Amino acid sequence: MELVRKLKQRAAAGNPVAVGIVGCGMMGSGLAHAINNIEGMAVRAIADIAPERGIETFLEMGRERDDIVVTEALGAAHDALAAGRAVVTPDAMLMPRLEAVEAGVEATGVPEVGASVAYECIMNRKPIVMLNVETDVTVGAYLSRMARRMGTVYTVASGDEPGVCKMLFEQARLMGFEVVCLGKGKNNPIDHEVTPNSCAEEARRRGLSPKILASFVDGTKTMVEMAAVSNATGLLPDVPGMHGAKVELDELLDRFIPRRDGGIFERRGVVDYSTGAIAPGVFAIVYSDDARIRQDMKFITGADGPYYLHFRPYHLCDLETPQSLAEAVLLGEVTVAPEAMHAEVVAVAKHDLEPGQAVGTIGGAETYGRIYTYREARSRHAIPIGVAEHGTVTAPVSKGEMLTEENFAPDDSTFIYRLRRMQDSILERES
């Protein structure tokens, strides 16, 4: 691909890839610093509901305060960028409209914001890289199709688990292997009862938002990440919520295979996760019954097969996202995007919910996400986690019960809800 060479050419021409970032929390600010150290790429604009975070990030990267323009006005932002100044704005929807910004990154983790920003980037034929997988598993199938029609790129970022899992998938298929399982390591057991209040102190120590930490601990993030992998590859969750078996690295080949061969799966071709020492890595269990491939694998690796482990012991989150940006802008390539809806992450009650009760955001006190096959979720009229935010309970929901159209009313005024309705309509016509 020679991305580094191509970026050097852009730098030599005085035309680095100009990036706008929406969301300047832990991921967004980290990405900005990574880009700041890459020849041929530059952060031109940052949108965040708290503009001081964008200002601080630009200052940390060496900009002078007088060189940073804070504005919500399109004309003022255009003028600032034309003069070589940096732009910070509290208006997320300003970034997609900035002509001097070549590509956008959505890093808020808020489904509604992510859907709106991605849509506007696509409408402006601007590549959009998603560090917001919550949006992707809700309306990514629609946005991906829309981007292809508009001649631009919609993609989830490299570095996040879906991106590195997809990399393992592509490598395995291009070596002639069947992919039995794609998985990730999770560094803590799932606690479905965690709330932002109960994990607030740990979140403070780790420099995280309590809601973000709660979404990791309650399992929602893992479900979302592996649903994105499923939708991009066609691999399915073997059971609702996946197995999540706690195994050591050297036990993966014995456990994460079909039951008929001594493992835990009903089928080949699944997504799953494991807690324990595997985190923060990702893995693929692959299979071949070709005698020559098995002979070569024995010679090269010492493994007998027919199942083999491909393991990457890390994923580097935002630090790897610039690769997706370079591929999208320079090559028009997607890192990972849904080919269809194979999996769904549905909203499940953390405790008993009563009629009239409002449901908060992902990582809140009311719900967590659980992965199902898309077909099962649809047959049960389940509410996707990405459209549950700010909806209202309409009938009693017991702890551990999924939210459905029979007991819950989503907020139908949101943009992501409208996109989801359009996506559902298209997929129903095709089924």
N, C-alpha and C positions, 0 to 999 in steps of 0.2 A: 504493500500500500504506500510506503514511503511518505507517511504523513509528516514526519519531521522535516524532510526535504521540502515538501510543498509549503509547510508553514514558514520555513526559512525564506523561500521565494516571496511569500507574502510580506514578510518583514523587510526584505531587501527592496521591495517595491513601495514601501511605506504604507502598506494596506493590510495591517493585521486583521484577523478575523475579529469583528467587533461583537461583543457579547453583552446581552442584558440579562440580569438575574432578578427574578421575582422571589422574594423571601430571603432575608439575610440573617437567619438563625444559624445554628451550628453548621448545617450542611451548606447553606448559601455562602456564608462568610468563608468557610474552608475552601469551597470551590473558587471563590474570588482570589484567594491567596495562591492557589495552585495555578490559575490562569496567569496571574501576575509574574510567575516564574517561567512562563513558556514563551519562547521566541515565536512571534508571528500570530499571537492571540492577545486580546486585551479586553478588560471589562470596561464598558463605556457607561453603563447605567445600572443602578440598583433600585428596585422598588421594594419598599417594606412599610408596613403599617406604622412602624416606629422609625422614622427617618434617621434618627440618631445612630441606629445600627449601621445603616449604609454609610453615613458620614464617617463613623469610627473605622469602618473597614477600609474605606479609601485612604484615610489618614495613615492607618497601619501599613498600607501598601506604598506610602511615600508621596501621596498627593498633598499639596498645600491646601489649607482650609479655604483660601480665597479662590482656589481652582475648582471648588465643588459647588455646583448650583443645585439648590433644593427648590423644586417647583412642581406644580400640578398642571401647568399650562403647556400645551403642545408646542406653541411657537417659541416660548422661552427655552424649552428643552432642545428644540432643533437648533436654535441659535447657539446655545452653550456647546452642544456637540460639534457644530461646525467650527467653533473657535478652539476645539481641542480640549474643552473642559469636561469634567465628569458630572453626571446627573444623578441626583437622588430624588425619589418621589414617593409619597405615600399612596399614590394611585397605581395599583397593579396594572390597570388597563391602559395606562399611558405607554408602557414599554413596547407592546406589540405595534404601536403606531409610529415609533421612532424610525425614520428612514435610515439613519446612520447606524442603527443596530442591525446586525446581519443575522443573528440567531438568538433565541431566547432559551433560558433555563427556568423551569418552574420548580421551586424548592420550598413551597409553603407547607405541603402536606395536608392542605385543606381541600377537600374534593370540589367544593363550589368554586373556589378561586382558581384551582387548577383547570377545571373545565372551561371557564371563561377565558383565561389567559391562552390556553392551548388553541381554542377556537379562533380567537382574534389573531394569533400568530399565523395560523393556517390561512385565514381569510386574507392576510397581508403577505402570503406566500413566503413566510419566514420560518425556517426550520425551528422546531420546538423540541427540546430535550427535557424529559420529565424525571425529576427527582421526587415526584409526587405519584407514587404507585397507587395510592388510594383512588385517585382520579382514573388511572389507567384501567383498573379492574372493574370500574363502574361504567365508563363510557369510552374506553380506549378503542374498542372495535369500531365505533362510529367515527372517532377522530382520526384513526389510522386510515380508514377508507377515504375520508374527506381530504386528508393530506395528499394521498396519491392522486385523487382527482384534480387537486389544485397544483400539482407538480412540485410539491415540497415534501418535507420529512417530518413525521411524528415518530418519536422513539423514547422509550425508557432508557435511562442512563446506564452506561457501563460503570462498574464499581458497586452498584447496588446488586443484591443477590440475583434478581432476575437477569441482569446483564451478564454476570459471570456464569450463571447456570446455562444461559443460552450459548455462551462461548463453548462450554464443555459439550453441549448438545451438538453444535455444529461440527466441532472437531471429531467427535465420535462418529457421527454419520458420514463425514468425509474420509474416515478410515474404514468404512464398511461395517461398523458395529451397529447392532440394535441397542437402543437406549432402554434399559429396564427400569431405571429410577434416576431422577434428578432430585437432589436434595441439598439442604443447608444445615449447618450446625446452629443450634440456638443455645445461648450461654446461660439460660436460667429456665427452670421449670415453669410451666404455665400456671398462673393464679387467676382464675376467672373472677375473683371477688375484689381484686385490687382496684382502688380508686385514686384519683389525683390527690386527695387528702391523705390517704394511707401511705403513699409513696413520696410525699412532698419533701421530706428530709433527705431521702436518698437522691431525689432529683436535684435538690440544691447542691449536694456534695458533688454531683457529676456534671453540673452546669447544664441541666436539661429542663425543659418544661415538664411539669408533673403529668400533664396529659399525654405528652409524647412518651414518657417513661412508662406510664400505665398501659399505653397501647402496645408496647413491647412485652410487658410482663403478662398482660391478659391474653396474649397470643394473637391479637388482631394483626399486628405487623407481619408475623410469620405467615398467617393465612393469606394476607394480601399479596405478599411477595411470591408465594408459591402458586397462587391463582394466576398471577401475571405470567409465570413460567408455563403453567398449563395452557393458558390462552395463546401463547406464542408457539407452543410445540405440539399440542394435542395430547400430551400426557395428562392423566387424570388422577385426582385423589382416590386412593383405594377405598377409603372409608370417610364418612363425614369427619372433618377435623384432622384427618390424617392419623397415622399411628404415633409418630413422635417417640419412637423407642429410644431409650437411653442406652447407647452402646459405645464402646471404644472404637477407635479407628480400625483396628485389626479385626473387629467383629462385624463390620459393615457388610462384607461379602457373604457372611453366613446368615445374616438376618434380613437384609434389605433385598431379598430375592423372593420368588414365588414359593408358596407353601409346599408345592409338590417337590421342591428341591431343598426343603428344610427351612425356608424363610417365613416371612409374615404376610406376604402379599397374595391376594387372590389372582392377580394378573401381572403380566409384564407391561411396562409403559405407564409408570406412576410418578407423581410428585409426593415428596414427604420431607420430614425433618428429623433431626436427632438432637437431643440435649446432651450436654457434657463436653468432653475434651475436643470434639470435632470443631466447635465454634472457635474462631469466626470463619471457618472454611466452608467450601461448597464441594459437592461430589457428584459423580455420575457412576452408576453401576451399569456396565455395558455387557453385551453378550455376543458371542459368535460361535457357530457350529462348523465353520469352515476350517477344515483340517490344516490348510496352509497358513491361515491367519493364526491359528492356535500354535502351530509350530514356530512361527516367527515370534509370537508373544512369549513363548517359553524360552527361546534363545535370547530375546532382548531383555525380558523382565524376570524370568524365572517362574512366572505364574503359569499354572496348569490350565485355568479356564474351566468351563466355557464362560464363566462370569469374571469380569475384571473390574477393578476400582480405578477410576480416574479422580484424583483429588487435588484440589487447589486449597492450600491451607489458610487463605486470607481472601477477603474482599476489602477494598480500600475506599468504598463509598465515594464521596465527592471528589477525592483526589484522582480517581480514574475517569470522572465525567468528561474532562477535556478530550479524551479520545472519541467519545460519542459526538461531541461538538465538531471535531475535525472531520470525522467520517461523514457527518451530515452535511456540512458546508462544502467540503472539498470534493467529496465523492458522491453525495446524494444517497448515502447508505444509512440503513436503519440498524441499530444495535439489537433491539428487541421490541417488538410490537405485536399486538394480538392478531392472529390470523382469523380467529373466530372467538366465540364464547364457549369454552369448554368447561370452565369452572366459575363459580360464583361465591363471593364471601357475603354471608347473610348476617343480619343483626340478631343477636341472642340476648335475652334479658339476664343481667347480672343479679337481679333480685326481683321479687314480685313487683309488677307494675300495675297501676290502677288506671281506669279510664280517665281521660283528661290530663294525664301526666305528660309533660313534654320530655323528649329525649334530647340529650345534649350531643356534643361532638364525639368523634372517635377518640377513645382513651378516657371517656367520661365515666360517670358513676352508674349509668343506666344499662349500657350494652357493651358486648364484645363481639368480635367477628369469628365466624366458623366457616371453613371452606366446605362446599358441596360440589358435586358435578352440576353443571349448568342445567342439565335436563331435570335432575331431581329438584333443584331449587325452584325452577319454574313450575313444576308440577305441584309443588306445595305452596305456591303463591308467596314465596318468601320475599322479604324486603331486603334489597342489597344494602350493605353497610354504608355505602357512599351516598345513598339518598335517605337514610334514616335520620340524619342530623336535623334537629329542630322540628321533627314531626310530632304527632300526638297519638298517644295510646287511646284506642276506641273501645276495647274490651279487655277484661283482666288477662294478664300475661304472667304465667308462673316463672319463677327462677329457672333458668336453663331452657326455656321455651323460645323458639324463634318468633320474631315478629313477622306477621303475614298481612296480606290485604284484608283478612277478616278481623284482625285485632289492632290495626295500626293504620294511620293516615299520614303519609309523607307530606312535607311542605311542598305543594305543587306550584308555588310561586318561584321556586329556585330554577336557575338556568340548568343545573346538572339534572334536575328532574325532567325538564323538557327534552334535553338531549337523550336521556335514558329512554323516554317514551318513543322517540324517533328510532333509536337503536333497536328497541324491542320490536317495533313494527316491521322494520326491515328484516330482522332475523326470523320473525314469525312467517313472513311471506316466503322466505327462502327454505324454511324447514319442511 
